[in-house]
Each structure stands twice: as C-alpha cells, then as structure tokens.
Amino acid sequence: MTDAERLPVMFRHFAEQELDGYSARYAQLARFLTDRPALARPLLAAPRSQQRAILLFAAVQYLLRTSAAGHPLAGYLPVLGGARPAGEGLTAAFTDLVATHRAELAELCATRLIQTNEATRAALLRPGLGRAAELVDGCPLTLVELGTSAGLLLLPDRYAYHYATPDGSRTQRTGRDEAPSPLVLGCEVRGRGWPEPATVPIDVAARTGVDVAPVDTADSDAVTWLRSCVWPEHVDRLETRSTTSPTKRRGTWSTCSPRTGQRATWWSCSTRRPGSGRAGAGTAAGRGGSAGRARRGLLTLVAW
Ligand SMILES: C[S@@+](CC[C@H](N)C(=O)[O-])C[C@H]1O[C@@H](n2cnc3c(N)ncnc32)[C@H](O)[C@@H]1O
C-alpha cells in the first residue's frame, strides 16, 4: 500500500479510535478526510512515521495562529476563541484553508513533530514524590525526566492539586496554596485508595529534563507550535501551558540513544519558589539552593 493509499485508512483509525469522544471537531474532520484523502496530501510531505491526522491538524492550527490568522476556521476552534459548533461550516472552512495554504502545510508537516506536554500528569506523579520525600525524611529531591518536552512535569512544586472521587463525595486540595486557577491540576480518584502522600511537602533541589526535540519556552515559535498541538476543545490544557514557564539552561546529552546515534538535549530548569522571592530550585545545574551553595538531592523521578 502506498502512503497515499494509507491516508484514508489512517484518518478512519484516528476518527474512530483516537479522537471520538475526545475531540468532536477533529473527529468530524478526520471522518471527512477519510472520504476526501486528496485534501490531506500535504501530510505526505512528512516522514512516514509522522503521517498522522494530528500532525496535519496541528499544522492547520499553527497557520491559524500565524499566517492565516483571521481565517473563518478559527471561529470553530475553542482553543482559538471560536464558539461555533462542529458541523458543515467546519468542514467547509477547513477545506478552504487547506486549499489556500497547501505549500505551507506541506512544509510544516515535513519539518515539525507532534509535540505535547501535559502538566496534568503531575497530579499522578505527586503522590510518588511525596512518598519519596517521606522515605528520606524530607531530604531535597532531584528530578530527572526523560522525554521532557517543555519541562512542565519538572515543576511539581509549582502546582496545586485537586483530587476528587467521581461523585465528588471526597475532595482534597493540596500543593501550592496561592496557585492561580490554571495551575490547579484536577485528578479524579477512582477505586478505594486515596493519594495521601500527595500532601507531604517536597523540596526540589534540581531538575533535569532530557529530550531529542525539547521545546524551549523562551522560543515563541516553538511555544506557538506546542499550543497548536492542543486539541480544539481542550482549552484548560492551553491555560496551564501558558501559565507555567520554566527558564532553562541547555546542554547536550550524547548518550541518549546509542541505537540511533541521536543526540538529545538536556534542560536544567530554574524556577523561583513562588512567593518566597528567592531561588528555590537553583539558577543552574549544580548551583541549586537558596544561598547559591550546592545542594544534593535524592534522584527520584524518571518520567517518559
Ligand atoms: C508524548 S511527549 C511527553 C512529554 C512529557 N513527558 C509529558 O508527559 O507531558 C514524549 C516526549 O519524548 C521525547 N522523546 C521521544 N523519543 C525520545 C528519545 N529517544 N530520547 C529523548 N526524548 C525522546 C519527545 O520529543 C517528546 O518530547
């Protein structure tokens, strides 16, 4: 089967298995493209492994945030402030945008990767970090994340967490007291357990992220692309990403992928401890600590 022949199969798969129930608009567009694969041809410019519906949709969103700003399609995408419901107007506007920006879309598909960073996952990691802190009597922790993207999961002490049972009969808020609402990460607790250790205070001594294609939050174009990868109805995810912005030092991690010879980049994040007016995690790798002196932490977290 050629790549062009695979397109309708791939769009049907995404419509039925990946998007249905999660994004009404993308699911509708994927179903639409199943019957009109010629419209999706810009995606063929991407390497085969990247020829996925969500890459084309991210490229479309990126154009709506840049050269195609003001196009009527934006009116259907809540992440861009659009309030129109999915429907015939959505597919008509999508068709027009693709027809008028084919070359730009192909260029984006050829050069960009789907890139995500889901801060909400920190709500799942936080109990483990609390438990680790408990085990070492409050010794500072050192965080290392493989596949860190923009590094949002390296900031578990900057979020507040709201755990709740599905029926709301038990709720608990913990973490950073003064966190603004986009940084209050919600987590539904199912089953009989409760994430008790999430309430144990943690002290983060250092944070290191490793990634083959890291997102530099100081690079506005990279951030625009990251935002473009958010599905249209997931406005809350967009808000969390906008509110969290680690600053970082950069280096190269040369042993990341010996099989492919790929070199990854590491980040050392530095963040100011909220409200304290002093450096909390240190301003650079190996120079952590409120007084600028070296601090050692317990190596705790490896997330992918
Ligand atoms: C799905 S994202 C997850 C980002 C983040 N950990 C999160 O949960 O939000 C996966 C990340 O892994 C990175 N990645 C994939 N393969 C890698 C490799 N071999 N070495 C380092 N990073 C890799 C990607 O660039 C991407 O940023």
The ligand as an ORCA input file, in Angstrom:
! r2SCAN-3c Opt
* xyz 0 1
  C       4.433     12.410     24.443
  S       5.735     13.541     24.812
  C       5.579     13.555     26.570
  C       6.143     14.814     27.208
  C       6.048     14.845     28.726
  N       6.841     13.798     29.365
  C       4.609     14.729     29.180
  O       4.235     13.675     29.720
  O       3.860     15.692     29.015
  C       7.173     12.498     24.556
  C       8.475     13.266     24.537
  O       9.542     12.311     24.416
  C      10.542     12.823     23.523
  N      11.299     11.687     23.010
  C      10.890     10.730     22.167
  N      11.886      9.846     21.937
  C      12.964     10.248     22.662
  C      14.286      9.750     22.853
  N      14.712      8.648     22.231
  N      15.126     10.408     23.676
  C      14.703     11.528     24.313
  N      13.443     12.058     24.169
  C      12.592     11.419     23.355
  C       9.736     13.595     22.501
  O      10.496     14.566     21.809
  C       8.626     14.219     23.369
  O       9.012     15.482     23.858
*
